[in-house]
Amino acid sequence: MSGQQILQSTFAEQCRISPAYLSDIERGRRNPPNDATILEWSRLLKRANAEEIGDELLAAAARDRGRA
Protein backbone atom coordinates (compact mmCIF):
# COMPACT_ATOMS: atom_id res chain seq x y z
CA MET A 1 0.00 0.00 0.00
CA SER A 2 2.98 2.30 0.16
CA GLY A 3 2.23 5.55 -1.62
CA GLN A 4 -1.50 4.93 -1.61
CA GLN A 5 -4.16 6.51 0.52
CA ILE A 6 -6.51 4.46 2.63
CA LEU A 7 -10.15 5.44 2.98
CA GLN A 8 -11.17 6.51 6.44
CA SER A 9 -14.05 4.02 6.39
CA THR A 10 -11.72 1.17 5.41
CA PHE A 11 -9.21 2.10 8.09
CA ALA A 12 -11.96 2.40 10.71
CA GLU A 13 -13.29 -1.03 9.74
CA GLN A 14 -9.81 -2.55 10.08
CA CYS A 15 -9.50 -0.93 13.52
CA ARG A 16 -12.96 -2.20 14.49
CA ILE A 17 -14.26 1.30 15.17
CA SER A 18 -16.82 3.50 13.47
CA PRO A 19 -15.75 6.06 10.89
CA ALA A 20 -17.57 8.69 12.98
CA TYR A 21 -15.44 7.87 16.03
CA LEU A 22 -12.24 8.10 13.97
CA SER A 23 -13.40 11.42 12.53
CA ASP A 24 -14.14 12.74 16.02
CA ILE A 25 -10.62 11.84 17.13
CA GLU A 26 -9.14 13.58 14.09
CA ARG A 27 -11.19 16.72 14.77
CA GLY A 28 -10.36 16.82 18.48
CA ARG A 29 -13.92 16.05 19.58
CA ARG A 30 -12.84 12.87 21.37
CA ASN A 31 -9.80 12.09 23.46
CA PRO A 32 -7.22 10.05 21.59
CA PRO A 33 -6.94 6.37 22.50
CA ASN A 34 -4.05 5.01 24.54
CA ASP A 35 -0.60 4.73 23.01
CA ALA A 36 -0.81 0.95 22.49
CA THR A 37 -4.00 1.38 20.44
CA ILE A 38 -2.43 4.12 18.34
CA LEU A 39 0.58 1.93 17.57
CA GLU A 40 -1.68 -0.99 16.65
CA TRP A 41 -3.63 1.25 14.28
CA SER A 42 -0.41 2.40 12.63
CA ARG A 43 0.57 -1.23 12.03
CA LEU A 44 -2.75 -1.81 10.27
CA LEU A 45 -1.71 0.66 7.61
CA LYS A 46 0.80 -1.96 6.41
CA ARG A 47 3.14 0.71 5.13
CA ALA A 48 6.90 0.73 5.20
CA ASN A 49 6.77 3.86 7.35
CA ALA A 50 4.23 2.55 9.89
CA GLU A 51 6.64 3.22 12.77
CA GLU A 52 7.09 6.82 11.66
CA ILE A 53 3.32 7.24 11.37
CA GLY A 54 2.88 5.71 14.81
CA ASP A 55 5.41 8.14 16.28
CA GLU A 56 3.56 11.06 14.67
CA LEU A 57 0.23 9.81 16.04
CA LEU A 58 1.72 9.41 19.52
CA ALA A 59 3.10 12.94 19.42
CA ALA A 60 -0.27 14.33 18.29
CA ALA A 61 -2.07 12.39 21.03
CA ALA A 62 0.35 13.68 23.66
CA ARG A 63 -0.28 17.26 22.51
CA ASP A 64 -4.05 16.70 22.62
CA ARG A 65 -3.89 15.18 26.08
CA GLY A 66 -1.93 18.20 27.26
CA ARG A 67 -4.79 20.47 26.23
CA ALA A 68 -7.42 18.47 28.11
N, C-alpha and C positions, 0 to 999 in steps of 0.2 A: 504493500500500500504506500510505500514511500513516495512522496511527491503528490499524493492524491489527498483530497479532502474527504472527510467522513461526515455523513449527514448526522445532525444532532439526534434525530429520531433513531437512527441505527445505533449510534453510540449509546444512547440511553437504554435501548433494548439490551445491548450487550452488557451493560452495567446493572441491568435488572432494576431500573428506575424509570420514572415517567419523564418524557421530554419536558413537561412543564416544570418538574422539580429541577432538572438540569438547567433550564432557562433561568429559573429563580436564583440558583446559585451564581450563574454567570452575571446576573444583573444586580447581585448584592441583596436580594430580597430574603435569602435564606443564609444561615450560617454554613460555611463550607464543612464538608465531612472531615473525619479525622485523617491524619496523615497516611495511615495504612490504606485507607480506602482510596485516597487520591493516587497513591502509587499503583494500586491495583488497576485503577481506571487507566492510568497512563500505559500500563502493560497491554491492556486490551486494544490499544491503538495499533499494536503490532508494527511499529515503525522502528527504524534503525536508531532514531533519536528519542526513544521512549523515556530513557533516563533523564535526558535534558528536559523533556516536556514535564516529567514528574517533578523535577527540581523547580521549574517555573511555576507549576501549580502549587507546590508547597510554599513557595515564597509568596504567591498571591494570597493563599489561605492565611498565612501568618500575618500579612498586612491587614486583611479583613478582620481577623480575630482581634487585632490590636485596636481597631476602631469600635468594636462592640462594647 
